[in-house]
Amino acid sequence: MKNDLNRRRFLKSAIAGSAGLGLATSAHGFNILSSYPVKDKYNVAIMGLNSRGGEHASGFARQEKANVAYICDVDERAVASGIDRVMKAGQKSKPKGITDFRQALDDKSVDVLTIAAPDHWHAPAAILGLKAGKHIYVEKPGSHNPAEGELLIQAATKYNKVVMMGNQRRSWPRVREAIQSLHSGVIGPVYYARAWYTNTRPTIGKGKETPVPSWLNYELWQGPAPRKPFLDNVVHYQWHWRWHWGTGEIVNNGTHFIDLARLGLNVSYPTKVYSGGGRYQYKDDWETPDTQVATFDFEGGKTILWEGRSCNQRSINDMGSGVSFHGEQGTLELKDNSYKIFNNKGELIKQADGTTNTAVDQTGAGFDLDKDHFANFLDGLETNKPLNSPYSDSYKSVLLGHLGNISYRVGRSLVCDPQNGHIKNDSEAAGLWGRQYEKGWEPVI
């Protein structure tokens, strides 16, 4: 009883922010003082197999502690592809393919739900999984809006389960080394970080109402989102650029790099946020900005700048995506799983190359870089090993992207509470903190 009480107190303190950044040292980790039963293998259900979900299928199948028991997708073609990826990864038992992930939640032998469905599903599915007694591994961003992120943290505490986000760069060796170097003062006090992502995405055109394809359960694909007619330019990827389902590039890919910027600066919630930009390249159904700049100011005289260019891939410092940290004594540039350190004369004083032979692209890492993140999650289910990315901490980075979008949508800067990131004295902006749900699908903890 005493251990359970201490554990609950610890979890509550983690939500309040005392768990730190979950990266630099064990003192900054999220330590699950676990009383979960130790198991030879954890049965895993994977929800959403397009894009990152395919990496979940093959990645968890290769983990010694995991057995992929269910492949869940509203696209029957993706179900077959996911099963194939599990078997090719070497798992001896064939997972069960289903359309509705809730069937897997009803199976008491399932220990873990991983979520790689569209953003509007992340928090609602995770909360359903927690209520069913499952641990959760959710891809970034884990929430469609700030209110959902807060609900998910509350649910993790209430149901006493692990929730970890798939911002896998937190587990990459050179990234961890770079952040530790910053915290150790390698470039002196760090006051500014610049994060960016560039791409050359084509137009998504103007969608047409068409019959729902026979292979798609569109009703379940929509799930918690209010109903809209099926358009031929939304499923499977272009929903990212529609506010109804997606969160734009700043939360889609920006989360990875803003997260590292926040870790390096060792900050939590902002005091001020401003974002501007627009949809410049094409005249189509794309609603979120294809070009966006956002600034985040923090207490202690620290600032993060985000630049996103979805339709112009010209690199910055020879990096299509990355983060640079600027301190009193120099600059650290972080690219994928490598980094460089320069003094204030611009002279290179250290270069740390990647620790893997796998090329990193902008859709996600290969297995040898994903594996440590998956393994850290599974270890956190039964040991005192800190989680590299507990959602209670990674949500702070996701929130920055959400706040950037809110500032962009209302067209002005936001003043925020540095204790929790809430918007102050702006009812219109605060009205975008949450969303409306399809009746009967509201997330309830």
TORKOL-4160 file (C-alpha; in steps of 0.2 Angstrom, whole numbers, padded with zeros to 4 digits, m for minus):
445
<pt num="1" X="0000" Y="0000" Z="0000"/>
<pt num="2" X="0014" Y="0012" Z="0004"/>
<pt num="3" X="0023" Y="0009" Z="m0012"/>
<pt num="4" X="0007" Y="0012" Z="m0022"/>
<pt num="5" X="0004" Y="0028" Z="m0013"/>
<pt num="6" X="0022" Y="0034" Z="m0017"/>
<pt num="7" X="0020" Y="0029" Z="m0035"/>
<pt num="8" X="0004" Y="0039" Z="m0037"/>
<pt num="9" X="0013" Y="0054" Z="m0029"/>
<pt num="10" X="0027" Y="0052" Z="m0041"/>
<pt num="11" X="0016" Y="0051" Z="m0056"/>
<pt num="12" X="0006" Y="0067" Z="m0050"/>
<pt num="13" X="0023" Y="0076" Z="m0048"/>
<pt num="14" X="0028" Y="0071" Z="m0066"/>
<pt num="15" X="0012" Y="0079" Z="m0073"/>
<pt num="16" X="0016" Y="0095" Z="m0064"/>
<pt num="17" X="0033" Y="0095" Z="m0073"/>
<pt num="18" X="0045" Y="0090" Z="m0059"/>
<pt num="19" X="0050" Y="0075" Z="m0070"/>
<pt num="20" X="0061" Y="0087" Z="m0080"/>
<pt num="21" X="0064" Y="0084" Z="m0098"/>
<pt num="22" X="0065" Y="0065" Z="m0098"/>
<pt num="23" X="0082" Y="0065" Z="m0108"/>
<pt num="24" X="0098" Y="0072" Z="m0101"/>
<pt num="25" X="0101" Y="0061" Z="m0086"/>
<pt num="26" X="0092" Y="0048" Z="m0075"/>
<pt num="27" X="0088" Y="0063" Z="m0064"/>
<pt num="28" X="0078" Y="0070" Z="m0078"/>
<pt num="29" X="0069" Y="0055" Z="m0083"/>
<pt num="30" X="0051" Y="0048" Z="m0080"/>
<pt num="31" X="0054" Y="0034" Z="m0068"/>
<pt num="32" X="0040" Y="0022" Z="m0068"/>
<pt num="33" X="0042" Y="0014" Z="m0050"/>
<pt num="34" X="0034" Y="m0001" Z="m0058"/>
<pt num="35" X="0024" Y="m0014" Z="m0050"/>
<pt num="36" X="0018" Y="m0021" Z="m0067"/>
<pt num="37" X="0020" Y="m0039" Z="m0069"/>
<pt num="38" X="0036" Y="m0044" Z="m0077"/>
<pt num="39" X="0032" Y="m0054" Z="m0093"/>
<pt num="40" X="0042" Y="m0063" Z="m0106"/>
<pt num="41" X="0032" Y="m0055" Z="m0120"/>
<pt num="42" X="0020" Y="m0040" Z="m0121"/>
<pt num="43" X="0005" Y="m0043" Z="m0133"/>
<pt num="44" X="0004" Y="m0028" Z="m0144"/>
<pt num="45" X="m0011" Y="m0021" Z="m0155"/>
<pt num="46" X="m0006" Y="m0009" Z="m0168"/>
<pt num="47" X="m0019" Y="0004" Z="m0174"/>
<pt num="48" X="m0016" Y="0012" Z="m0191"/>
<pt num="49" X="m0004" Y="0004" Z="m0203"/>
<pt num="50" X="m0001" Y="0017" Z="m0216"/>
<pt num="51" X="0015" Y="0028" Z="m0215"/>
<pt num="52" X="0023" Y="0026" Z="m0197"/>
<pt num="53" X="0011" Y="0012" Z="m0193"/>
<pt num="54" X="0021" Y="0000" Z="m0204"/>
<pt num="55" X="0037" Y="0004" Z="m0194"/>
<pt num="56" X="0027" Y="m0001" Z="m0178"/>
<pt num="57" X="0023" Y="m0018" Z="m0186"/>
<pt num="58" X="0040" Y="m0023" Z="m0191"/>
<pt num="59" X="0049" Y="m0014" Z="m0177"/>
<pt num="60" X="0039" Y="m0021" Z="m0162"/>
<pt num="61" X="0039" Y="m0038" Z="m0171"/>
<pt num="62" X="0058" Y="m0038" Z="m0170"/>
<pt num="63" X="0058" Y="m0033" Z="m0151"/>
<pt num="64" X="0062" Y="m0048" Z="m0140"/>
<pt num="65" X="0049" Y="m0043" Z="m0127"/>
<pt num="66" X="0035" Y="m0040" Z="m0139"/>
<pt num="67" X="0022" Y="m0050" Z="m0149"/>
<pt num="68" X="0011" Y="m0041" Z="m0162"/>
<pt num="69" X="m0006" Y="m0049" Z="m0158"/>
<pt num="70" X="m0017" Y="m0038" Z="m0168"/>
<pt num="71" X="m0016" Y="m0027" Z="m0184"/>
<pt num="72" X="m0030" Y="m0014" Z="m0184"/>
<pt num="73" X="m0034" Y="m0003" Z="m0198"/>
<pt num="74" X="m0050" Y="0004" Z="m0207"/>
<pt num="75" X="m0041" Y="0001" Z="m0224"/>
<pt num="76" X="m0042" Y="m0018" Z="m0227"/>
<pt num="77" X="m0027" Y="m0017" Z="m0239"/>
<pt num="78" X="m0017" Y="m0010" Z="m0225"/>
<pt num="79" X="m0022" Y="m0024" Z="m0213"/>
<pt num="80" X="m0015" Y="m0037" Z="m0226"/>
<pt num="81" X="0001" Y="m0026" Z="m0228"/>
<pt num="82" X="0004" Y="m0025" Z="m0209"/>
<pt num="83" X="0002" Y="m0043" Z="m0206"/>
<pt num="84" X="0015" Y="m0046" Z="m0220"/>
<pt num="85" X="0027" Y="m0034" Z="m0212"/>
<pt num="86" X="0026" Y="m0043" Z="m0195"/>
<pt num="87" X="0029" Y="m0060" Z="m0203"/>
<pt num="88" X="0044" Y="m0053" Z="m0214"/>
<pt num="89" X="0051" Y="m0046" Z="m0198"/>
<pt num="90" X="0053" Y="m0064" Z="m0191"/>
<pt num="91" X="0038" Y="m0066" Z="m0179"/>
<pt num="92" X="0033" Y="m0084" Z="m0179"/>
<pt num="93" X="0014" Y="m0081" Z="m0174"/>
<pt num="94" X="0003" Y="m0073" Z="m0186"/>
<pt num="95" X="m0006" Y="m0057" Z="m0179"/>
<pt num="96" X="m0025" Y="m0056" Z="m0181"/>
<pt num="97" X="m0031" Y="m0043" Z="m0193"/>
<pt num="98" X="m0046" Y="m0032" Z="m0188"/>
<pt num="99" X="m0055" Y="m0016" Z="m0194"/>
<pt num="100" X="m0060" Y="m0010" Z="m0177"/>
<pt num="101" X="m0046" Y="m0008" Z="m0164"/>
<pt num="102" X="m0059" Y="m0009" Z="m0150"/>
<pt num="103" X="m0060" Y="m0027" Z="m0153"/>
<pt num="104" X="m0042" Y="m0028" Z="m0147"/>
<pt num="105" X="m0046" Y="m0018" Z="m0132"/>
<pt num="106" X="m0058" Y="m0031" Z="m0127"/>
<pt num="107" X="m0045" Y="m0044" Z="m0127"/>
<pt num="108" X="m0038" Y="m0045" Z="m0109"/>
<pt num="109" X="m0022" Y="m0053" Z="m0116"/>
<pt num="110" X="m0017" Y="m0037" Z="m0125"/>
<pt num="111" X="m0005" Y="m0027" Z="m0115"/>
<pt num="112" X="m0001" Y="m0012" Z="m0127"/>
<pt num="113" X="m0010" Y="m0002" Z="m0140"/>
<pt num="114" X="0001" Y="0008" Z="m0152"/>
<pt num="115" X="m0007" Y="0022" Z="m0162"/>
<pt num="116" X="m0002" Y="0028" Z="m0179"/>
<pt num="117" X="m0019" Y="0033" Z="m0185"/>
<pt num="118" X="m0023" Y="0051" Z="m0190"/>
<pt num="119" X="m0020" Y="0065" Z="m0177"/>
<pt num="120" X="m0039" Y="0067" Z="m0173"/>
<pt num="121" X="m0039" Y="0049" Z="m0167"/>
<pt num="122" X="m0023" Y="0050" Z="m0156"/>
<pt num="123" X="m0030" Y="0055" Z="m0139"/>
<pt num="124" X="m0047" Y="0048" Z="m0141"/>
<pt num="125" X="m0040" Y="0031" Z="m0145"/>
<pt num="126" X="m0027" Y="0032" Z="m0132"/>
<pt num="127" X="m0040" Y="0036" Z="m0118"/>
<pt num="128" X="m0050" Y="0021" Z="m0124"/>
<pt num="129" X="m0035" Y="0010" Z="m0123"/>
<pt num="130" X="m0030" Y="0017" Z="m0105"/>
<pt num="131" X="m0048" Y="0014" Z="m0099"/>
<pt num="132" X="m0046" Y="m0004" Z="m0106"/>
<pt num="133" X="m0031" Y="m0007" Z="m0096"/>
<pt num="134" X="m0018" Y="m0005" Z="m0110"/>
<pt num="135" X="m0001" Y="0004" Z="m0110"/>
<pt num="136" X="0000" Y="0017" Z="m0124"/>
<pt num="137" X="0013" Y="0020" Z="m0137"/>
<pt num="138" X="0007" Y="0035" Z="m0148"/>
<pt num="139" X="0015" Y="0043" Z="m0163"/>
<pt num="140" X="0017" Y="0062" Z="m0162"/>
<pt num="141" X="0008" Y="0073" Z="m0159"/>
<pt num="142" X="m0003" Y="0062" Z="m0148"/>
<pt num="143" X="m0017" Y="0076" Z="m0148"/>
<pt num="144" X="m0027" Y="0086" Z="m0161"/>
<pt num="145" X="m0028" Y="0101" Z="m0149"/>
<pt num="146" X="m0021" Y="0106" Z="m0132"/>
<pt num="147" X="m0037" Y="0100" Z="m0122"/>
<pt num="148" X="m0034" Y="0083" Z="m0129"/>
<pt num="149" X="m0016" Y="0082" Z="m0123"/>
<pt num="150" X="m0021" Y="0087" Z="m0105"/>
<pt num="151" X="m0035" Y="0074" Z="m0105"/>
<pt num="152" X="m0023" Y="0061" Z="m0110"/>
<pt num="153" X="m0011" Y="0065" Z="m0096"/>
<pt num="154" X="m0025" Y="0065" Z="m0084"/>
<pt num="155" X="m0031" Y="0048" Z="m0090"/>
<pt num="156" X="m0013" Y="0041" Z="m0089"/>
<pt num="157" X="m0013" Y="0046" Z="m0071"/>
<pt num="158" X="m0030" Y="0039" Z="m0067"/>
<pt num="159" X="m0027" Y="0022" Z="m0075"/>
<pt num="160" X="m0009" Y="0021" Z="m0069"/>
<pt num="161" X="m0002" Y="0016" Z="m0086"/>
<pt num="162" X="0013" Y="0021" Z="m0097"/>
<pt num="163" X="0010" Y="0033" Z="m0111"/>
<pt num="164" X="0025" Y="0037" Z="m0122"/>
<pt num="165" X="0026" Y="0047" Z="m0138"/>
<pt num="166" X="0034" Y="0042" Z="m0154"/>
<pt num="167" X="0046" Y="0056" Z="m0156"/>
<pt num="168" X="0060" Y="0044" Z="m0158"/>
<pt num="169" X="0074" Y="0056" Z="m0159"/>
<pt num="170" X="0075" Y="0057" Z="m0140"/>
<pt num="171" X="0082" Y="0040" Z="m0141"/>
<pt num="172" X="0095" Y="0043" Z="m0154"/>
<pt num="173" X="0113" Y="0041" Z="m0147"/>
<pt num="174" X="0120" Y="0057" Z="m0154"/>
<pt num="175" X="0105" Y="0067" Z="m0151"/>
<pt num="176" X="0106" Y="0062" Z="m0132"/>
<pt num="177" X="0124" Y="0066" Z="m0132"/>
<pt num="178" X="0121" Y="0083" Z="m0140"/>
<pt num="179" X="0108" Y="0088" Z="m0128"/>
<pt num="180" X="0119" Y="0082" Z="m0113"/>
<pt num="181" X="0133" Y="0093" Z="m0120"/>
<pt num="182" X="0122" Y="0108" Z="m0120"/>
<pt num="183" X="0116" Y="0106" Z="m0103"/>
<pt num="184" X="0134" Y="0103" Z="m0097"/>
<pt num="185" X="0139" Y="0121" Z="m0105"/>
<pt num="186" X="0148" Y="0116" Z="m0120"/>
<pt num="187" X="0143" Y="0132" Z="m0129"/>
<pt num="188" X="0140" Y="0142" Z="m0112"/>
<pt num="189" X="0123" Y="0147" Z="m0107"/>
<pt num="190" X="0111" Y="0144" Z="m0122"/>
<pt num="191" X="0098" Y="0157" Z="m0125"/>
<pt num="192" X="0091" Y="0154" Z="m0143"/>
<pt num="193" X="0087" Y="0139" Z="m0153"/>
<pt num="194" X="0081" Y="0138" Z="m0171"/>
<pt num="195" X="0071" Y="0123" Z="m0178"/>
<pt num="196" X="0066" Y="0120" Z="m0196"/>
<pt num="197" X="0058" Y="0108" Z="m0208"/>
<pt num="198" X="0058" Y="0109" Z="m0227"/>
<pt num="199" X="0050" Y="0099" Z="m0241"/>
<pt num="200" X="0043" Y="0101" Z="m0258"/>
<pt num="201" X="0025" Y="0094" Z="m0256"/>
<pt num="202" X="0014" Y="0095" Z="m0272"/>
<pt num="203" X="m0003" Y="0102" Z="m0273"/>
<pt num="204" X="m0018" Y="0092" Z="m0266"/>
<pt num="205" X="m0030" Y="0099" Z="m0278"/>
<pt num="206" X="m0048" Y="0102" Z="m0276"/>
<pt num="207" X="m0057" Y="0087" Z="m0268"/>
<pt num="208" X="m0073" Y="0079" Z="m0276"/>
<pt num="209" X="m0086" Y="0070" Z="m0267"/>
<pt num="210" X="m0086" Y="0052" Z="m0272"/>
<pt num="211" X="m0092" Y="0036" Z="m0266"/>
<pt num="212" X="m0082" Y="0029" Z="m0251"/>
<pt num="213" X="m0070" Y="0015" Z="m0258"/>
<pt num="214" X="m0075" Y="m0003" Z="m0254"/>
<pt num="215" X="m0059" Y="m0006" Z="m0245"/>
<pt num="216" X="m0062" Y="0009" Z="m0232"/>
<pt num="217" X="m0073" Y="0010" Z="m0217"/>
<pt num="218" X="m0075" Y="0029" Z="m0218"/>
<pt num="219" X="m0087" Y="0030" Z="m0203"/>
<pt num="220" X="m0073" Y="0022" Z="m0192"/>
<pt num="221" X="m0060" Y="0033" Z="m0200"/>
<pt num="222" X="m0069" Y="0048" Z="m0195"/>
<pt num="223" X="m0072" Y="0042" Z="m0177"/>
<pt num="224" X="m0072" Y="0056" Z="m0165"/>
<pt num="225" X="m0072" Y="0070" Z="m0179"/>
<pt num="226" X="m0089" Y="0078" Z="m0184"/>
<pt num="227" X="m0095" Y="0070" Z="m0200"/>
<pt num="228" X="m0090" Y="0076" Z="m0217"/>
<pt num="229" X="m0093" Y="0069" Z="m0234"/>
<pt num="230" X="m0080" Y="0058" Z="m0242"/>
<pt num="231" X="m0068" Y="0068" Z="m0253"/>
<pt num="232" X="m0055" Y="0060" Z="m0265"/>
<pt num="233" X="m0041" Y="0070" Z="m0259"/>
<pt num="234" X="m0041" Y="0067" Z="m0240"/>
<pt num="235" X="m0037" Y="0049" Z="m0236"/>
<pt num="236" X="m0023" Y="0043" Z="m0233"/>
<pt num="237" X="m0011" Y="0058" Z="m0231"/>
<pt num="238" X="m0018" Y="0074" Z="m0236"/>
<pt num="239" X="m0029" Y="0076" Z="m0220"/>
<pt num="240" X="m0013" Y="0083" Z="m0212"/>
<pt num="241" X="m0017" Y="0100" Z="m0220"/>
<pt num="242" X="m0035" Y="0101" Z="m0215"/>
<pt num="243" X="m0040" Y="0108" Z="m0198"/>
<pt num="244" X="m0054" Y="0096" Z="m0196"/>
<pt num="245" X="m0042" Y="0081" Z="m0195"/>
<pt num="246" X="m0024" Y="0087" Z="m0195"/>
<pt num="247" X="m0013" Y="0100" Z="m0187"/>
<pt num="248" X="m0001" Y="0106" Z="m0201"/>
<pt num="249" X="0017" Y="0105" Z="m0203"/>
<pt num="250" X="0022" Y="0113" Z="m0187"/>
<pt num="251" X="0014" Y="0099" Z="m0177"/>
<pt num="252" X="0016" Y="0085" Z="m0190"/>
<pt num="253" X="0035" Y="0086" Z="m0193"/>
<pt num="254" X="0039" Y="0102" Z="m0182"/>
<pt num="255" X="0035" Y="0092" Z="m0166"/>
<pt num="256" X="0052" Y="0082" Z="m0168"/>
<pt num="257" X="0063" Y="0098" Z="m0170"/>
<pt num="258" X="0053" Y="0110" Z="m0158"/>
<pt num="259" X="0055" Y="0096" Z="m0145"/>
<pt num="260" X="0073" Y="0095" Z="m0147"/>
<pt num="261" X="0075" Y="0114" Z="m0146"/>
<pt num="262" X="0065" Y="0114" Z="m0130"/>
<pt num="263" X="0075" Y="0100" Z="m0123"/>
<pt num="264" X="0091" Y="0109" Z="m0127"/>
<pt num="265" X="0086" Y="0126" Z="m0120"/>
<pt num="266" X="0079" Y="0117" Z="m0104"/>
<pt num="267" X="0062" Y="0126" Z="m0105"/>
<pt num="268" X="0044" Y="0121" Z="m0102"/>
<pt num="269" X="0029" Y="0132" Z="m0106"/>
<pt num="270" X="0031" Y="0149" Z="m0115"/>
<pt num="271" X="0026" Y="0166" Z="m0110"/>
<pt num="272" X="0023" Y="0173" Z="m0127"/>
<pt num="273" X="0019" Y="0165" Z="m0144"/>
<pt num="274" X="0018" Y="0173" Z="m0161"/>
<pt num="275" X="0016" Y="0164" Z="m0178"/>
<pt num="276" X="0013" Y="0170" Z="m0196"/>
<pt num="277" X="0013" Y="0163" Z="m0213"/>
<pt num="278" X="0001" Y="0157" Z="m0226"/>
<pt num="279" X="m0004" Y="0145" Z="m0240"/>
<pt num="280" X="0006" Y="0153" Z="m0254"/>
<pt num="281" X="0012" Y="0140" Z="m0267"/>
<pt num="282" X="m0005" Y="0133" Z="m0273"/>
<pt num="283" X="m0023" Y="0137" Z="m0273"/>
<pt num="284" X="m0031" Y="0121" Z="m0267"/>
<pt num="285" X="m0040" Y="0113" Z="m0252"/>
<pt num="286" X="m0024" Y="0114" Z="m0241"/>
<pt num="287" X="m0030" Y="0125" Z="m0226"/>
<pt num="288" X="m0014" Y="0125" Z="m0214"/>
<pt num="289" X="0000" Y="0136" Z="m0219"/>
<pt num="290" X="0013" Y="0129" Z="m0231"/>
<pt num="291" X="0025" Y="0142" Z="m0225"/>
<pt num="292" X="0025" Y="0146" Z="m0207"/>
<pt num="293" X="0037" Y="0155" Z="m0194"/>
<pt num="294" X="0033" Y="0155" Z="m0176"/>
<pt num="295" X="0043" Y="0162" Z="m0161"/>
<pt num="296" X="0041" Y="0156" Z="m0143"/>
<pt num="297" X="0048" Y="0166" Z="m0128"/>
<pt num="298" X="0051" Y="0159" Z="m0111"/>
<pt num="299" X="0056" Y="0165" Z="m0094"/>
<pt num="300" X="0074" Y="0167" Z="m0091"/>
<pt num="301" X="0077" Y="0176" Z="m0108"/>
<pt num="302" X="0076" Y="0161" Z="m0120"/>
<pt num="303" X="0068" Y="0160" Z="m0137"/>
<pt num="304" X="0064" Y="0146" Z="m0150"/>
<pt num="305" X="0061" Y="0151" Z="m0168"/>
<pt num="306" X="0052" Y="0138" Z="m0180"/>
<pt num="307" X="0053" Y="0139" Z="m0198"/>
<pt num="308" X="0042" Y="0127" Z="m0209"/>
<pt num="309" X="0042" Y="0127" Z="m0228"/>
<pt num="310" X="0032" Y="0113" Z="m0235"/>
<pt num="311" X="0034" Y="0118" Z="m0253"/>
<pt num="312" X="0052" Y="0124" Z="m0254"/>
<pt num="313" X="0065" Y="0112" Z="m0249"/>
<pt num="314" X="0081" Y="0124" Z="m0249"/>
<pt num="315" X="0091" Y="0119" Z="m0234"/>
<pt num="316" X="0097" Y="0129" Z="m0220"/>
<pt num="317" X="0115" Y="0126" Z="m0215"/>
<pt num="318" X="0115" Y="0111" Z="m0227"/>
<pt num="319" X="0101" Y="0103" Z="m0218"/>
<pt num="320" X="0084" Y="0100" Z="m0224"/>
<pt num="321" X="0078" Y="0099" Z="m0207"/>
<pt num="322" X="0087" Y="0102" Z="m0190"/>
<pt num="323" X="0090" Y="0112" Z="m0175"/>
<pt num="324" X="0104" Y="0125" Z="m0171"/>
<pt num="325" X="0107" Y="0130" Z="m0153"/>
<pt num="326" X="0116" Y="0147" Z="m0150"/>
<pt num="327" X="0125" Y="0151" Z="m0133"/>
<pt num="328" X="0136" Y="0164" Z="m0126"/>
<pt num="329" X="0152" Y="0154" Z="m0132"/>
<pt num="330" X="0146" Y="0146" Z="m0148"/>
<pt num="331" X="0134" Y="0136" Z="m0158"/>
<pt num="332" X="0129" Y="0118" Z="m0159"/>
<pt num="333" X="0120" Y="0111" Z="m0175"/>
<pt num="334" X="0110" Y="0095" Z="m0174"/>
<pt num="335" X="0106" Y="0086" Z="m0189"/>
<pt num="336" X="0098" Y="0069" Z="m0188"/>
<pt num="337" X="0109" Y="0058" Z="m0178"/>
<pt num="338" X="0125" Y="0069" Z="m0179"/>
<pt num="339" X="0130" Y="0086" Z="m0173"/>
<pt num="340" X="0143" Y="0100" Z="m0175"/>
<pt num="341" X="0150" Y="0112" Z="m0163"/>
<pt num="342" X="0157" Y="0129" Z="m0168"/>
<pt num="343" X="0165" Y="0143" Z="m0158"/>
<pt num="344" X="0160" Y="0161" Z="m0159"/>
<pt num="345" X="0173" Y="0164" Z="m0173"/>
<pt num="346" X="0163" Y="0151" Z="m0184"/>
<pt num="347" X="0177" Y="0138" Z="m0182"/>
<pt num="348" X="0172" Y="0120" Z="m0181"/>
<pt num="349" X="0178" Y="0113" Z="m0164"/>
<pt num="350" X="0169" Y="0096" Z="m0163"/>
<pt num="351" X="0160" Y="0085" Z="m0175"/>
<pt num="352" X="0151" Y="0069" Z="m0170"/>
<pt num="353" X="0145" Y="0058" Z="m0185"/>
<pt num="354" X="0130" Y="0047" Z="m0184"/>
<pt num="355" X="0131" Y="0030" Z="m0175"/>
<pt num="356" X="0121" Y="0021" Z="m0188"/>
<pt num="357" X="0123" Y="0016" Z="m0206"/>
<pt num="358" X="0105" Y="0018" Z="m0210"/>
<pt num="359" X="0101" Y="0034" Z="m0220"/>
<pt num="360" X="0088" Y="0045" Z="m0211"/>
<pt num="361" X="0074" Y="0052" Z="m0222"/>
<pt num="362" X="0060" Y="0064" Z="m0218"/>
<pt num="363" X="0047" Y="0051" Z="m0215"/>
<pt num="364" X="0055" Y="0042" Z="m0200"/>
<pt num="365" X="0070" Y="0032" Z="m0195"/>
<pt num="366" X="0075" Y="0014" Z="m0200"/>
<pt num="367" X="0074" Y="0000" Z="m0188"/>
<pt num="368" X="0091" Y="0003" Z="m0180"/>
<pt num="369" X="0086" Y="0020" Z="m0175"/>
<pt num="370" X="0068" Y="0016" Z="m0170"/>
<pt num="371" X="0073" Y="0001" Z="m0160"/>
<pt num="372" X="0080" Y="0010" Z="m0145"/>
<pt num="373" X="0064" Y="0020" Z="m0143"/>
<pt num="374" X="0053" Y="0005" Z="m0144"/>
<pt num="375" X="0064" Y="m0005" Z="m0132"/>
<pt num="376" X="0064" Y="0010" Z="m0120"/>
<pt num="377" X="0045" Y="0010" Z="m0120"/>
<pt num="378" X="0044" Y="m0009" Z="m0116"/>
<pt num="379" X="0058" Y="m0008" Z="m0103"/>
<pt num="380" X="0047" Y="0006" Z="m0094"/>
<pt num="381" X="0033" Y="m0006" Z="m0092"/>
<pt num="382" X="0042" Y="m0017" Z="m0079"/>
<pt num="383" X="0058" Y="m0008" Z="m0073"/>
<pt num="384" X="0064" Y="0008" Z="m0065"/>
<pt num="385" X="0072" Y="0013" Z="m0082"/>
<pt num="386" X="0066" Y="0031" Z="m0086"/>
<pt num="387" X="0056" Y="0034" Z="m0101"/>
<pt num="388" X="0064" Y="0044" Z="m0114"/>
<pt num="389" X="0048" Y="0052" Z="m0120"/>
<pt num="390" X="0033" Y="0051" Z="m0107"/>
<pt num="391" X="0018" Y="0060" Z="m0114"/>
<pt num="392" X="0017" Y="0071" Z="m0098"/>
<pt num="393" X="0033" Y="0079" Z="m0104"/>
<pt num="394" X="0033" Y="0078" Z="m0123"/>
<pt num="395" X="0016" Y="0086" Z="m0123"/>
<pt num="396" X="0025" Y="0102" Z="m0118"/>
<pt num="397" X="0033" Y="0102" Z="m0135"/>
<pt num="398" X="0017" Y="0097" Z="m0144"/>
<pt num="399" X="0008" Y="0112" Z="m0136"/>
<pt num="400" X="0021" Y="0124" Z="m0143"/>
<pt num="401" X="0015" Y="0118" Z="m0161"/>
<pt num="402" X="m0003" Y="0119" Z="m0156"/>
<pt num="403" X="m0001" Y="0137" Z="m0149"/>
<pt num="404" X="0008" Y="0142" Z="m0165"/>
<pt num="405" X="m0007" Y="0136" Z="m0175"/>
<pt num="406" X="m0019" Y="0146" Z="m0164"/>
<pt num="407" X="m0008" Y="0162" Z="m0165"/>
<pt num="408" X="m0008" Y="0159" Z="m0184"/>
<pt num="409" X="m0027" Y="0157" Z="m0185"/>
<pt num="410" X="m0032" Y="0172" Z="m0175"/>
<pt num="411" X="m0018" Y="0183" Z="m0183"/>
<pt num="412" X="m0010" Y="0189" Z="m0167"/>
<pt num="413" X="0002" Y="0185" Z="m0153"/>
<pt num="414" X="m0003" Y="0175" Z="m0138"/>
<pt num="415" X="0001" Y="0179" Z="m0120"/>
<pt num="416" X="0003" Y="0162" Z="m0110"/>
<pt num="417" X="0004" Y="0156" Z="m0092"/>
<pt num="418" X="0022" Y="0150" Z="m0090"/>
<pt num="419" X="0015" Y="0137" Z="m0077"/>
<pt num="420" X="0004" Y="0127" Z="m0089"/>
<pt num="421" X="0004" Y="0136" Z="m0106"/>
<pt num="422" X="m0014" Y="0142" Z="m0106"/>
<pt num="423" X="m0019" Y="0157" Z="m0116"/>
<pt num="424" X="m0022" Y="0173" Z="m0106"/>
<pt num="425" X="m0035" Y="0187" Z="m0109"/>
<pt num="426" X="m0040" Y="0181" Z="m0127"/>
<pt num="427" X="m0057" Y="0172" Z="m0127"/>
<pt num="428" X="m0056" Y="0169" Z="m0146"/>
<pt num="429" X="m0039" Y="0161" Z="m0146"/>
<pt num="430" X="m0044" Y="0151" Z="m0130"/>
<pt num="431" X="m0059" Y="0145" Z="m0140"/>
<pt num="432" X="m0047" Y="0135" Z="m0151"/>
<pt num="433" X="m0040" Y="0126" Z="m0136"/>
<pt num="434" X="m0052" Y="0111" Z="m0139"/>
<pt num="435" X="m0064" Y="0105" Z="m0153"/>
<pt num="436" X="m0081" Y="0098" Z="m0156"/>
<pt num="437" X="m0084" Y="0080" Z="m0157"/>
<pt num="438" X="m0096" Y="0068" Z="m0166"/>
<pt num="439" X="m0110" Y="0064" Z="m0154"/>
<pt num="440" X="m0106" Y="0049" Z="m0144"/>
<pt num="441" X="m0087" Y="0050" Z="m0148"/>
<pt num="442" X="m0082" Y="0063" Z="m0135"/>
<pt num="443" X="m0067" Y="0057" Z="m0125"/>
<pt num="444" X="m0071" Y="0054" Z="m0107"/>
<pt num="445" X="m0059" Y="0049" Z="m0094"/>
